[in-house]
Amino acid sequence: MSEAFGYLLVHFVEDPLEHKEKIYLSLSVGDDPLSWRRLNGGAAVLESSKGTGGVRDPNIVRGPDGTFHILATDLRVWRPEGPDWWEFRHRGSLDVVIWDSTDLITWSEPRYVRIAPDGAGMAWAPKAVFDPGSGDFLVFWSSGLQQAEALVPVLAETGPSKILVARTKDFVDFTVPEVYLELPGGVIDMTLLVTDTGVHRFAKHDDDAPLSLQVFHQRGSSVFADDFITVAKNVGHEISPHMEGPLVFRNNHENRWYLWVDRYADMTQGYLAYSTTNLESGRWKRIPDFTLPGNTKHGAVLPLQADEYRTLDASYPR
C-alpha cells in the first residue's frame, strides 16, 4: 500500500434553479485538507434517474476488500413543482441509493435498497462504518417513525426523527433496523468516528427542540455503549443558527482532526471548517482560510493513498 496522501470529498450541490442533486467529487489540492477543486469540470459524476430522481447527503466508505461504497438519500428537493417539506418528512422515500467501485473512477449502476421500516416517514443521510469485530458494516440514518397512537395512520404525521441502525455485509441485504439514538424534538445527520480510545459521534439536534444542542459532539467507549457524554454543542452557531450535516476526518500526517458543518439557510450555502488537536476535549477552533467551491453540500471526506490520489488527479485534469 502506498503512503497516505490527499483527500476525496463526495457531496452534492445546492441549486434551486438547476437540477444538481447528484453526486459530485471534489479533490484536495495536493495534500491540503483545506483547499479543494471540484472534479469533472464541475459536473456531476453520478446521478439517479429512478426513485425521486435526485440524491442528497452522500457518504463514502472503504471496505476491507478494497471496494468503495457511496450511499445517498433518495430525495429531490428542487422539483419542477417545488419543494414540499411536509411530504419529504412524512411521506418521503424509504430507500437509499448505492454505488460501488474498486478504483473510485468506474462505478456500478445505482441500486435502490429499502432500509427504513414500515411506518417510517423518510430515510435521510445514510452513513456507514465498518465493524471489524463482526465483519459487518453498520449503517445509520434518520427516520421519523409512525406514532403508535395515530388514529388514522394513513393521514398521520410521523414522529420526531431518530437515528436508526442496521447491519449489512454487502449493501444489498440489511438487518431489521433498530433505534440507535433519539433526542427530544428529533435528531438527524449522525456520523461516527471510531478511534483506538473510543467512539465520537456528531449529529444535529432539531433547531426547535427544547434546549437544542444544535450540531453536537459526543464521546463514548464504544459504538453501542451507554456512557456517551456531550463535549461540544452549538458548533458553528457563532456564524449562523442554522447548521447541519457534520462530517469529520483525521489529517493524514499529524494529530489533527477536522469537523465541517454545513450552513444550510443562506445562499451561498456550504461548509465551514473547524479543527482540533485534542479530540477528547471537544474544543473545536474555526479555520477561516478554507477554500471550497460555493454550495458544496452535505457529504463525506475519504482520506486517500498516494496512488489513489494520482489516479483521480489524472482522470479529472484541470
C-alpha positions in Angstrom: 0.0 0.0 0.0 1.3 3.5 -0.9 1.6 6.3 1.7 -1.4 8.4 2.7 -1.8 11.4 0.5 -4.7 13.7 -0.3 -8.5 13.6 0.3 -11.6 13.0 -1.7 -14.9 14.8 -0.9 -18.2 13.2 -2.1 -21.0 15.7 -2.0 -24.0 17.2 -3.8 -24.6 20.8 -4.9 -27.4 23.0 -3.8 -29.1 25.0 -6.6 -32.8 25.9 -6.6 -32.7 26.8 -10.3 -30.9 23.8 -11.8 -31.0 20.1 -11.1 -27.8 19.5 -9.2 -29.0 16.9 -6.6 -26.5 14.4 -7.9 -23.1 13.0 -6.8 -20.1 15.3 -7.2 -16.5 14.7 -6.4 -14.0 17.3 -5.1 -10.3 16.6 -4.6 -7.9 18.3 -2.2 -5.3 20.4 -3.8 -2.3 18.2 -3.1 -2.3 17.0 0.5 -4.0 20.1 1.8 -7.3 19.3 3.5 -8.4 23.0 3.4 -8.0 23.6 -0.3 -10.3 21.9 -2.8 -11.2 21.7 -6.5 -14.4 20.2 -8.0 -13.6 17.4 -10.4 -15.1 16.6 -13.8 -15.1 20.3 -14.9 -17.6 20.9 -12.1 -20.2 18.5 -13.5 -21.7 15.6 -11.6 -20.1 12.2 -11.7 -23.1 10.1 -10.8 -26.9 10.6 -10.8 -30.1 8.9 -10.1 -32.8 8.5 -12.7 -35.2 6.4 -10.6 -36.8 6.9 -7.2 -37.3 10.6 -6.6 -34.9 11.4 -9.4 -32.4 13.1 -7.1 -29.8 12.3 -4.4 -28.5 14.3 -1.4 -26.3 13.8 1.6 -23.9 11.2 0.2 -21.5 9.1 2.3 -18.5 7.1 1.1 -16.9 4.1 2.9 -13.9 2.0 2.1 -14.5 -1.8 2.6 -11.9 -4.2 3.9 -11.7 -5.8 0.4 -10.8 -2.5 -1.2 -14.3 -1.8 -2.6 -15.7 1.6 -2.1 -19.4 2.3 -1.5 -21.4 5.5 -1.9 -24.7 5.7 -0.1 -27.1 8.7 -0.6 -30.5 9.9 0.4 -33.1 9.3 -2.3 -34.5 12.8 -2.4 -35.0 15.6 -4.9 -36.0 18.8 -3.2 -35.8 21.2 -6.1 -38.5 19.6 -8.3 -40.3 21.5 -11.1 -43.4 21.7 -8.7 -41.2 23.0 -5.9 -40.3 21.5 -2.5 -42.8 20.1 0.0 -41.0 19.5 3.2 -44.1 18.0 4.9 -44.2 15.4 2.1 -40.4 14.8 2.3 -40.5 14.4 6.1 -43.6 12.3 6.5 -44.1 10.6 3.1 -40.5 10.5 1.7 -38.5 7.8 0.1 -37.6 4.8 2.4 -34.7 3.8 0.1 -31.0 4.6 -0.1 -29.2 4.9 -3.4 -26.0 2.9 -3.5 -23.0 2.8 -5.9 -19.9 0.5 -5.7 -16.4 0.9 -7.2 -13.0 -0.8 -6.8 -11.0 2.2 -8.1 -13.0 5.4 -7.4 -13.3 6.0 -11.2 -15.7 3.4 -12.5 -18.9 3.0 -10.6 -21.7 0.5 -10.7 -25.2 1.4 -11.8 -27.2 2.8 -8.8 -29.3 0.4 -6.9 -32.2 1.3 -4.6 -32.5 -0.5 -1.3 -35.2 0.0 1.2 -33.7 0.3 4.6 -36.4 2.2 6.6 -39.1 0.2 8.4 -42.8 0.2 7.8 -44.4 3.4 9.2 -41.3 5.5 8.7 -41.5 8.9 7.0 -38.2 9.0 5.3 -34.6 7.7 5.2 -32.2 10.5 5.3 -28.4 11.0 5.4 -27.1 7.3 5.5 -23.7 6.8 7.0 -21.7 3.5 7.0 -18.9 2.4 9.4 -17.1 -1.0 9.1 -17.3 -3.2 12.2 -14.2 -5.4 12.2 -15.4 -7.4 15.1 -18.4 -8.8 13.2 -17.3 -8.2 9.6 -20.4 -6.1 9.0 -21.0 -2.5 8.1 -23.1 -0.5 10.5 -25.4 1.8 8.5 -27.0 4.7 10.3 -29.7 7.1 9.0 -32.5 9.4 10.2 -36.2 8.4 10.1 -39.3 9.7 11.7 -41.5 6.8 12.8 -45.3 6.4 12.8 -46.8 7.3 16.2 -48.3 4.3 17.7 -51.3 6.2 18.9 -52.2 7.6 15.5 -56.0 7.1 14.9 -55.8 7.4 11.1 -52.3 6.1 10.2 -52.6 6.8 6.5 -53.0 10.5 7.3 -50.9 10.8 10.4 -47.6 12.6 10.7 -44.6 10.6 11.7 -42.9 11.5 15.0 -39.6 13.2 15.7 -36.6 12.0 13.7 -34.5 9.3 15.3 -31.2 7.7 14.3 -31.7 4.1 13.2 -29.1 1.4 12.6 -28.9 -1.8 10.6 -26.1 -4.2 9.6 -25.1 -5.3 6.1 -22.2 -7.3 4.7 -22.8 -6.4 1.0 -25.0 -3.3 0.9 -27.7 -5.4 -0.7 -29.3 -7.2 2.3 -29.8 -5.3 5.6 -30.9 -6.5 9.0 -34.1 -5.2 10.6 -33.4 -1.6 11.7 -33.3 -0.6 15.4 -33.4 2.8 17.1 -29.8 3.9 17.9 -30.2 7.5 19.2 -33.2 9.7 20.0 -33.4 13.2 21.5 -36.4 15.3 22.4 -37.6 17.1 19.3 -35.6 15.0 16.9 -32.1 14.3 15.7 -30.6 13.9 12.2 -27.3 13.7 10.3 -25.3 11.5 12.6 -21.8 10.4 11.7 -19.3 8.3 13.7 -15.5 8.5 14.2 -14.1 5.3 15.7 -10.6 5.7 17.3 -8.3 3.5 19.3 -9.5 5.1 22.5 -13.3 5.3 21.9 -16.1 6.5 19.6 -17.1 10.0 18.7 -20.5 10.8 17.3 -21.6 14.0 15.7 -25.2 14.9 14.8 -27.7 17.7 14.5 -30.4 18.2 17.2 -33.5 19.8 15.8 -33.4 23.6 15.8 -36.8 23.9 17.6 -36.1 21.2 20.2 -36.1 22.5 23.8 -32.5 23.3 24.9 -31.3 22.2 21.4 -27.7 21.1 21.2 -27.7 22.1 17.5 -24.6 20.4 15.9 -23.0 18.5 18.8 -20.1 16.2 19.5 -20.4 13.3 22.0 -17.8 10.7 23.0 -18.2 7.2 24.4 -16.3 4.0 25.0 -17.8 2.0 22.1 -20.5 2.3 19.4 -23.3 0.8 21.4 -22.1 2.0 24.9 -24.5 3.9 27.2 -21.7 6.2 28.5 -21.7 8.9 25.8 -21.3 12.4 27.1 -21.6 15.7 25.2 -18.3 17.5 24.9 -19.3 20.2 22.3 -22.6 21.7 21.2 -23.8 24.6 19.0 -20.8 24.1 16.7 -20.9 26.9 14.1 -23.6 28.8 16.0 -21.5 31.9 16.2 -21.7 32.1 12.4 -25.3 31.1 11.8 -28.1 29.5 13.9 -28.7 27.1 11.0 -26.0 24.4 10.7 -26.3 20.7 9.9 -24.6 17.8 8.2 -21.4 17.4 10.2 -18.5 15.5 8.7 -15.3 14.6 10.5 -11.9 13.1 9.4 -8.3 12.9 10.5 -5.3 14.6 9.0 -3.2 12.2 7.0 0.1 13.0 8.8 -0.5 14.8 12.1 -2.5 14.5 15.2 -5.3 16.8 14.0 -9.0 16.3 13.2 -11.3 18.4 11.1 -15.0 19.0 11.7 -17.0 20.6 8.9 -20.5 21.9 9.4 -23.0 22.8 6.7 -24.6 26.2 6.7 -28.0 25.5 5.0 -30.2 28.5 5.4 -28.5 31.2 3.4 -27.1 31.3 -0.1 -24.2 30.8 -0.7 -24.6 27.6 1.3 -21.8 25.2 2.2 -19.3 24.1 4.7 -17.4 25.9 7.5 -14.3 24.2 8.8 -13.1 23.6 12.4 -10.2 21.6 13.8 -8.7 20.3 17.0 -5.6 18.5 18.1 -7.4 17.2 21.2 -10.3 15.1 20.0 -11.3 14.1 23.5 -11.8 17.7 24.6 -14.4 18.7 22.1 -12.7 22.1 21.7 -13.1 23.0 18.0 -11.5 26.1 16.5 -12.8 27.8 13.4 -10.4 27.8 10.4 -11.1 30.9 8.3 -8.7 30.0 5.5 -10.8 27.3 3.8 -11.1 27.1 0.0 -14.1 25.2 -1.2 -16.4 26.0 -4.1 -19.7 27.5 -3.1 -22.8 25.4 -2.4 -20.8 22.3 -1.8 -23.2 20.4 0.4 -23.5 17.7 3.0 -21.1 14.8 2.1 -18.1 12.9 3.4 -14.3 13.1 3.2 -12.3 10.0 2.3 -8.5 10.1 3.1 -6.6 8.7 0.2 -3.5 6.8 -0.6 -1.0 8.4 -2.9 -1.7 6.1 -5.8 -5.5 6.7 -5.5 -4.9 10.5 -5.5 -2.7 10.3 -8.6 -5.3 8.2 -10.4 -8.1 10.7 -9.6 -6.0 13.7 -10.4 -5.0 12.2 -13.8 -8.6 11.1 -14.6 -10.0 14.5 -14.0 -7.4 17.0 -15.2 -7.9 20.7 -14.5 
